[in-house]
Amino acid sequence: MKTIAIIGSCDTKYREIAYMREQVESQGVKAMVINVATGPNPSYGYDVSREDVTKAAGKEWAELEPRTKGEKIAFMMEAVASYVEKLYKEGKIDGILSAGGGPF
Protein backbone atom coordinates (compact mmCIF):
# COMPACT_ATOMS: atom_id res chain seq x y z
CA MET A 1 0.00 0.00 0.00
CA LYS A 2 1.26 3.48 -0.89
CA THR A 3 1.88 5.97 1.93
CA ILE A 4 1.59 9.75 1.70
CA ALA A 5 3.26 11.94 4.32
CA ILE A 6 1.09 14.88 5.37
CA ILE A 7 3.20 17.64 6.88
CA GLY A 8 1.60 20.37 8.94
CA SER A 9 1.15 22.19 12.20
CA CYS A 10 -1.18 19.89 14.09
CA ASP A 11 -2.13 22.64 16.51
CA THR A 12 -3.46 25.44 14.29
CA LYS A 13 -4.12 23.35 11.16
CA TYR A 14 -5.49 20.21 12.81
CA ARG A 15 -8.87 20.32 11.03
CA GLU A 16 -7.32 20.83 7.60
CA ILE A 17 -4.84 18.04 8.20
CA ALA A 18 -7.58 15.69 9.46
CA TYR A 19 -9.53 16.42 6.26
CA MET A 20 -6.47 15.72 4.13
CA ARG A 21 -5.93 12.42 5.97
CA GLU A 22 -9.58 11.47 5.39
CA GLN A 23 -9.34 12.24 1.67
CA VAL A 24 -6.05 10.36 1.21
CA GLU A 25 -7.28 7.31 3.09
CA SER A 26 -10.60 7.31 1.21
CA GLN A 27 -8.53 6.55 -1.90
CA GLY A 28 -7.02 3.44 -0.34
CA VAL A 29 -3.73 5.15 0.45
CA LYS A 30 -2.15 5.24 3.90
CA ALA A 31 -1.51 8.66 5.46
CA MET A 32 1.37 9.48 7.81
CA VAL A 33 0.84 12.84 9.53
CA ILE A 34 4.03 14.61 10.57
CA ASN A 35 3.62 17.40 13.10
CA VAL A 36 5.79 20.50 12.63
CA ALA A 37 3.98 22.83 15.03
CA THR A 38 6.24 25.39 16.67
CA GLY A 39 3.76 27.03 19.03
CA PRO A 40 2.87 26.26 22.65
CA ASN A 41 -0.65 24.93 21.98
CA PRO A 42 -1.43 21.19 22.08
CA SER A 43 -1.27 19.26 18.81
CA TYR A 44 -3.63 16.49 17.70
CA GLY A 45 -3.93 13.67 15.21
CA TYR A 46 -0.32 13.15 14.20
CA ASP A 47 1.70 9.97 13.70
CA VAL A 48 5.13 11.58 13.97
CA SER A 49 5.72 14.20 16.67
CA ARG A 50 7.74 17.38 16.33
CA GLU A 51 10.02 15.89 18.97
CA ASP A 52 10.71 12.93 16.67
CA VAL A 53 11.51 15.30 13.80
CA THR A 54 13.88 17.45 15.85
CA LYS A 55 15.56 14.42 17.42
CA ALA A 56 16.22 12.99 13.94
CA ALA A 57 17.93 16.32 13.14
CA GLY A 58 20.14 16.04 16.22
CA LYS A 59 18.29 18.38 18.60
CA GLU A 60 15.85 17.99 21.46
CA TRP A 61 12.66 20.03 21.22
CA ALA A 62 13.45 21.58 24.62
CA GLU A 63 16.55 23.18 23.05
CA LEU A 64 14.36 24.95 20.50
CA GLU A 65 11.60 26.18 22.79
CA PRO A 66 13.38 29.39 23.91
CA ARG A 67 14.14 30.40 20.31
CA THR A 68 12.02 32.86 18.34
CA LYS A 69 9.14 31.61 16.22
CA GLY A 70 11.11 32.43 13.08
CA GLU A 71 14.11 30.46 14.28
CA LYS A 72 11.92 27.47 15.16
CA ILE A 73 10.19 27.56 11.78
CA ALA A 74 13.52 27.76 9.95
CA PHE A 75 14.87 24.80 11.91
CA MET A 76 11.71 22.74 11.37
CA MET A 77 11.77 23.41 7.62
CA GLU A 78 15.25 21.93 7.35
CA ALA A 79 14.56 19.13 9.84
CA VAL A 80 11.34 17.92 8.21
CA ALA A 81 12.87 18.09 4.72
CA SER A 82 15.67 15.82 5.87
CA TYR A 83 13.23 13.58 7.74
CA VAL A 84 10.93 12.97 4.76
CA GLU A 85 13.85 12.52 2.39
CA LYS A 86 15.08 9.71 4.62
CA LEU A 87 11.60 8.16 4.78
CA TYR A 88 11.38 8.28 0.99
CA LYS A 89 14.81 6.72 0.47
CA GLU A 90 13.84 3.94 2.90
CA GLY A 91 10.65 3.28 0.92
CA LYS A 92 8.41 4.29 3.83
CA ILE A 93 6.57 7.06 1.95
CA ASP A 94 5.63 7.55 -1.67
CA GLY A 95 4.67 11.22 -1.69
CA ILE A 96 4.06 14.34 0.39
CA LEU A 97 1.25 16.79 1.05
CA SER A 98 1.53 19.79 3.30
CA ALA A 99 -0.84 22.18 5.02
CA GLY A 100 -0.19 25.47 6.69
CA GLY A 101 0.01 29.18 6.51
CA GLY A 102 3.78 29.19 6.68
CA PRO A 103 6.51 28.00 4.34
CA PHE A 104 5.76 24.31 4.78
N, C-alpha and C positions, 0 to 999 in steps of 0.2 A: 504494500500500500504506500502511495506517495505521501509525503509529509511536507506541509507548508509552515514555515516559521512566521508568526505574526509578532512584529516588534511594536511595542508601544508603552506608553505610560499608563499603567494599570490602576492609577489613582484617578486622574482627571479624565482619562479616555476609556474607562472601564466599559461603559455601555457600547461604545463604538467597536471596541475590541471583541466584546462578547458577540455582537452582531456579525463581525467578520468571521469569528470562529464558527458560528452557526451556519453561515453561508458556505464556508469551506467544507465543513463536515457534511452538509446536506448533499454535496457532490461526491461523497464517498472518499474524501481525502482527509487524512489526519491533520489536525492543527496542533502546533506547539507554540504557545504564547510565551514570549520573552518580555519580562518587565524591565523597563528602563527608566522608571519614575525617579525623579531626583528630589521631589518635595517631601515634606514631613507627614503627609496624609497617608492613611492605610491604603494598600493596594489589594486588588481582588482578581481572582480568576486566571492567574498565571501558572505556567508549568515550570518556568525557569525564573528564579528570583534575581533582583538586581545584585544581591550579594553574591550569587553564583557567577554572574557576568563580571563583576569587579574582581572577584577572587581569581577567575581564569586569566585576568589581565595583570595579576600580581599585586593587587591591592585589596585591603579589607574595606568594606563600606564605611566603617567607623572613621577611617582615615580621610574619607571624602566629605563627610557630613559638615565639618566646619568651613569648607570651601564655599565660594560664591556659587549661585545658581549657574552662571555662565561657565565657570570652571567645571562644575559637575557635569553639565550637558556636554561640554567638549570632551571630557574624559569618557563619558558613556558612549558617545558617538564612535570613538576609536575602539573602545572595549567591545561593544556589541558587533562592530564590523569584523573584528578579529574572531569573536566567538562564533558568529554564523559562518564565516569562511571555514573555520575548523569543522563545524557540523557538516557543511556541504562536502568537504574533502573526505570526511569519514562516511559519507553516504547516509547521514542521519536526517537530512532535509533535502528537498528537491526544489524549493523556491522560497521566496520571501514576500510578505506583505508588511506594510507598516501603517501606523495610525498616529496622528499627533499634530499639534500645532507648531511644533518645533522642527528642527532639521532632521528628524528621523524619518 
